[in-house]
Amino acid sequence: MAATRYVTFIIGELVSEDFGFMNKIFLTLLLGMLFVICGSAEGANWNYLGRSNLGTVYYDKYGIKQLSENVVRVLVKNDYSSQGVKDVREAFPFIDVSETISYTLYTYEVKCYTNSFRIISASTYNSSEKAIKGTDLDYLKTGQASWVHITPGSSVALLSEESCKYLLYDR
């Protein structure tokens, strides 16, 4: 809201009587395009990957980053079912019972040519989109980010297929 008031002030200052009619139109169109472009950047673009008894899994197709010729990094969201919430509560027994567990965001790295992956980080969020204290895990810092072979037919195999295809083969 403060940004809108600031822009309105700036427009008011620029659109003085000696600014010129064509310049006013140009400025109005330019600012309109700026608001449309900036307003459309909403963050992750979640694409359906699969479903299990723990919940529904999505990946951010447009957030995939190619780290090297062989490695991509991708954000994965596990939107929990009631069974998934129970499993999270078992894994993190210190979470307050009144806390509404919604989803976990994982950062995966996938080695496309060797069919292996590792989880770099994970954070669990509540229904208010806030990270639940104590659920942030950074596997690189703890040294637990080891490469694991991808099991054929698993959700990670689907993730590997989609993310490696997008970056390595479609360009």
TITILO-598647 format. One record per residue (C-alpha): residue number from 1; x, y, z. Coordinates in nm, 4 decimals, padded with zeros to 6 digits. Example, Ala and Ser with C-alpha at 12.3 -4.5 7.8 and 13.67 -1.06 7.14 Angstrom:
2
NODE resi       px       py       pz
NODE    1  01.2300 -00.4500  00.7800
NODE    2  01.3670 -00.1060  00.7140
END
This chain:
171
NODE resi       px       py       pz
NODE    1  00.0000  00.0000  00.0000
NODE    2  00.2841  00.2407  00.0822
NODE    3  00.4437  00.1654 -00.2549
NODE    4  00.1199  00.2607 -00.4318
NODE    5  00.1046  00.5926 -00.2431
NODE    6  00.4686  00.6623 -00.3301
NODE    7  00.4122  00.5905 -00.7005
NODE    8  00.0994  00.8107 -00.6967
NODE    9  00.3069  01.0908 -00.5438
NODE   10  00.5803  01.0489 -00.8072
NODE   11  00.3236  01.0508 -01.0888
NODE   12  00.1690  01.3653 -00.9423
NODE   13  00.5078  01.5343 -00.9367
NODE   14  00.5923  01.4266 -01.2920
NODE   15  00.2549  01.5103 -01.4392
NODE   16  00.2705  01.8798 -01.3739
NODE   17  00.1208  02.1268 -01.6184
NODE   18  00.4449  02.1688 -01.8132
NODE   19  00.5069  01.7940 -01.8577
NODE   20  00.3259  01.7606 -02.1919
NODE   21  00.0219  01.5598 -02.2950
NODE   22  00.2104  01.2887 -02.4951
NODE   23  00.4606  01.2400 -02.2126
NODE   24  00.1708  01.1934 -01.9680
NODE   25  00.0210  00.9220 -02.1895
NODE   26  00.3585  00.7523 -02.2334
NODE   27  00.4265  00.7593 -01.8582
NODE   28  00.0813  00.6200 -01.7807
NODE   29  00.1291  00.3317 -02.0262
NODE   30  00.4802  00.2619 -01.8993
NODE   31  00.3699  00.2487 -01.5349
NODE   32  00.0677  00.0341 -01.6251
NODE   33  00.2925 -00.2184 -01.7986
NODE   34  00.5303 -00.2133 -01.5014
NODE   35  00.2475 -00.2973 -01.2582
NODE   36  00.1251 -00.5808 -01.4823
NODE   37  00.4728 -00.7302 -01.5150
NODE   38  00.5579 -00.6962 -01.1448
NODE   39  00.2143 -00.8151 -01.0344
NODE   40  00.2449 -01.1381 -01.2327
NODE   41  00.5559 -01.2570 -01.0470
NODE   42  00.3885 -01.4620 -00.7746
NODE   43  00.6631 -01.7097 -00.6893
NODE   44  00.6643 -02.0818 -00.7502
NODE   45  00.4679 -02.2403 -01.0334
NODE   46  00.3587 -02.5719 -00.8800
NODE   47  00.3097 -02.8613 -01.1231
NODE   48  00.1504 -03.1880 -01.0126
NODE   49  00.3976 -03.4741 -00.9746
NODE   50  00.2079 -03.7460 -00.7898
NODE   51  00.0046 -03.8578 -00.4920
NODE   52  00.0604 -04.0995 -00.2050
NODE   53 -00.0941 -04.1752  00.1331
NODE   54  00.1215 -03.8906  00.2731
NODE   55 -00.0217 -03.6287  00.0385
NODE   56  00.0183 -03.4657 -00.3006
NODE   57  00.3591 -03.3806 -00.4444
NODE   58  00.4310 -03.0823 -00.6710
NODE   59  00.7479 -02.9381 -00.8240
NODE   60  00.8348 -02.5864 -00.9379
NODE   61  00.8917 -02.6315 -01.3117
NODE   62  01.0028 -02.2752 -01.3788
NODE   63  01.2268 -02.2601 -01.0730
NODE   64  01.4505 -02.5460 -01.1876
NODE   65  01.8150 -02.4412 -01.1932
NODE   66  02.0880 -02.6149 -01.3880
NODE   67  02.3951 -02.6242 -01.1613
NODE   68  02.6206 -02.8096 -01.4032
NODE   69  02.5898 -03.0143 -01.7194
NODE   70  02.4681 -03.3077 -01.5130
NODE   71  02.3019 -03.1560 -01.2029
NODE   72  01.9750 -02.9662 -01.1598
NODE   73  01.8212 -02.8184 -00.8452
NODE   74  01.4429 -02.8223 -00.8031
NODE   75  01.1977 -02.7165 -00.5331
NODE   76  00.9413 -02.9799 -00.4316
NODE   77  00.6262 -02.9272 -00.2251
NODE   78  00.4617 -03.2102 -00.0323
NODE   79  00.1069 -03.0994  00.0526
NODE   80  00.0114 -03.3321  00.3392
NODE   81 -00.2897 -03.5584  00.3754
NODE   82 -00.4125 -03.6462  00.7261
NODE   83 -00.1750 -03.9471  00.7279
NODE   84  00.1115 -03.7213  00.6212
NODE   85  00.0346 -03.4826  00.9071
NODE   86  00.0482 -03.7764  01.1523
NODE   87  00.3880 -03.8800  01.0152
NODE   88  00.5244 -03.5241  01.0472
NODE   89  00.4012 -03.5079  01.4070
NODE   90  00.5828 -03.8365  01.4800
NODE   91  00.9032 -03.7055  01.3213
NODE   92  00.8792 -03.3730  01.5076
NODE   93  00.7065 -03.4501  01.8400
NODE   94  00.7875 -03.1015  01.9746
NODE   95  00.5416 -02.9348  01.7325
NODE   96  00.2561 -02.7781  01.9273
NODE   97 -00.0661 -02.9823  01.8922
NODE   98 -00.2560 -02.6635  01.8005
NODE   99 -00.0199 -02.6033  01.5057
NODE  100 -00.1839 -02.6813  01.1694
NODE  101  00.0715 -02.8658  00.9559
NODE  102  00.0186 -02.7944  00.5872
NODE  103  00.3196 -02.8799  00.3683
NODE  104  00.6958 -02.9233  00.3465
NODE  105  00.9212 -02.7593  00.0899
NODE  106  01.2216 -02.9658 -00.0131
NODE  107  01.5187 -02.8631 -00.2239
NODE  108  01.6389 -03.1562 -00.4338
NODE  109  01.9491 -03.1900 -00.6482
NODE  110  01.9297 -03.4473 -00.9260
NODE  111  02.2227 -03.5922 -01.1225
NODE  112  02.0531 -03.6452 -01.4547
NODE  113  02.3004 -03.8793 -01.6271
NODE  114  02.3682 -04.1021 -01.3264
NODE  115  02.0117 -04.1300 -01.1891
NODE  116  02.0907 -04.0150 -00.8374
NODE  117  01.9586 -03.7421 -00.6093
NODE  118  02.0038 -03.5781 -00.2732
NODE  119  01.7885 -03.3580 -00.0538
NODE  120  01.9604 -03.0308  00.0315
NODE  121  01.7048 -02.8757  00.2655
NODE  122  01.3522 -02.9063  00.4013
NODE  123  01.1140 -02.6732  00.5875
NODE  124  00.7634 -02.7515  00.7090
NODE  125  00.4939 -02.4826  00.6996
NODE  126  00.1614 -02.4249  00.8718
NODE  127 -00.1668 -02.3167  00.7145
NODE  128 -00.0647 -01.9505  00.7589
NODE  129  00.2323 -02.0060  00.5242
NODE  130  00.4819 -01.9654  00.8106
NODE  131  00.7692 -02.2039  00.8752
NODE  132  00.7150 -02.4162  01.1827
NODE  133  00.9964 -02.3537  01.4297
NODE  134  01.2455 -02.6384  01.4525
NODE  135  01.1460 -02.8108  01.1271
NODE  136  01.4119 -02.6451  00.9082
NODE  137  01.6711 -02.8991  00.8011
NODE  138  01.9905 -02.8112  00.6128
NODE  139  02.1494 -03.1366  00.5011
NODE  140  02.4553 -02.9666  00.3487
NODE  141  02.5502 -02.8129  00.6859
NODE  142  02.5017 -03.1404  00.8704
NODE  143  02.6894 -03.3439  00.6093
NODE  144  02.3872 -03.5672  00.5476
NODE  145  02.3337 -03.4609  00.1841
NODE  146  02.4653 -03.7800  00.0283
NODE  147  02.3753 -03.8946 -00.3237
NODE  148  02.1237 -04.1806 -00.3426
NODE  149  02.0295 -04.3941 -00.6432
NODE  150  01.6839 -04.3158 -00.7817
NODE  151  01.4407 -04.6071 -00.7561
NODE  152  01.2601 -04.6659 -01.0876
NODE  153  00.8884 -04.5830 -01.0690
NODE  154  00.9244 -04.3632 -00.7594
NODE  155  00.8127 -04.0019 -00.7316
NODE  156  01.1804 -03.9016 -00.7387
NODE  157  01.2149 -04.0888 -01.0703
NODE  158  00.9258 -03.8805 -01.2067
NODE  159  01.0881 -03.5665 -01.0679
NODE  160  01.4182 -03.6581 -01.2328
NODE  161  01.2490 -03.7268 -01.5655
NODE  162  01.0591 -03.3969 -01.5620
NODE  163  01.3369 -03.1710 -01.4333
NODE  164  01.6179 -03.3173 -01.6445
NODE  165  01.4025 -03.3160 -01.9583
NODE  166  01.3109 -02.9541 -01.9049
NODE  167  01.6681 -02.8293 -01.8714
NODE  168  01.8888 -03.0710 -02.0549
NODE  169  01.6884 -03.1932 -02.3481
NODE  170  01.4391 -02.9187 -02.4376
NODE  171  01.6952 -02.6429 -02.4931
END
